[in-house]
Amino acid sequence: MMSEISARQMQNALFHPKRCPSRVAYTAHPTHASRITYHAPSAFTLIELMVVVAIMGIVMTISIPAIYQQLHPESMRKAASDVMEACSHARARAILNGAETDLVIRPGDRQFTVSSAIRSPASGQNQMFSPDVAGNDWRSAAKPAGSGGGEGEFSVKLSDRIMVEGMGINGEDYTEDEVGRVRFYPNGTSDEFSIVLLSDKGERRNITLEVVTALADMESDPQKFKAR
């Protein structure tokens, strides 16, 4: 009888949680392989947010002028940009085609057209003389050019709110003329050219050509405008 009681007490002691620390440790702490770890989602840092805001600011700064020109086609900014683009197009066409190219300007209609140069026996007299140190004209010899109106012409017309206040080609005033021609040459030079645009808001822009490079430049300060 005593042996049976002792056996039961020993069995209860082995399997009782309070009397068997190893049993409790086993049941309360699962093995490392069975653990599942959860991580909280990471958030953006302050530096990352500042970088994103800076990039958005740069993109908006670049795109705003283009959007403004599309929404306000009558603006002075758009008109000056169109004239400079016409000059650039004429210069590129003359160089790439290896032939003289004219920028045909109709001041009254505010129309600018790029076309092949029309040569005539007296056309050489319209070219501004630009001598070198030896006293000879350093421009390349003129190549034959087809008649105007060829394919690939570039044309732009300014808004009715923009007028040509003054225009000069090779030192002569063409403001009141029906048409004026600025010639661009295959060697990257051009005639002397200056034009002053006036908006209905009183804004003025002076666009000129650098004879040696045929590159257009714009000036907004009336005190720095170049004479026609």
Buried (B, 14 or more C-beta within 10 A) or exposed (E): EEEEEEEEEEEEEEEEEEEBEEBEEEEEEEEEEEEEEEEEEEEEEEEEEEEEEEEEEEEEEEEEEEEEBEEEEBBBBBBBBBBBBBBBBBBBBBBEBEBBBBBBBBBEEBBBBBBBBBBEEEBEEEBBEBEEEEEEEEBEEBBEBEEBEBEEBBEBEBBEBBBBBBBBBBEEEBBEBEEBBBBBBBBBBBBBBBBBBBBEEEBBBBBBBEBEEBBBEEBEEEEEBBEB
